[in-house]
């Protein structure tokens, strides 16, 4: 007996523990973007649902500007530059990553339909460049709504 729960996706107990230790929020790339955005004087909600009825959370949410920001991990979200297919249990991971990509697209569509702007950045992108894009979008949206 391997010690894994029956039907577990993990190839070993060590793999299972490692994967369970992955953060879903407050990752280094996300913290870097948040810090850079904060230095620009912008305030936001962290890891919250832009639309309460949609069970998805954005990394940064600007409610008044209706902007949702996501900092996507290259592995988990299928980055075309950096995602690599694992050798162990490839069918499971291929299905998982494909599902994540489809969920991201579905999230973007729901938010756009509700009048939100979605900004997505890969974890490998420069946090300062991402923050510049966020600041530009937020300030433009707020100016268009008559707020500052």
Secondary structure, 3 states (H helix, E strand, C coil): CCCCCCCCCCCCHHHHHHHHCCCCCCCHHHHHHHHHHHHCCCCCEEEECCCCCCCCCEEEEECCCCEEEEEECCCCCCCCCCCCCCCCCHHHHHHHHHHHHHHHHHHHHHHHHCCCEEEEEECCCCHHHHHHHHHHHHHHHHHHCCCC
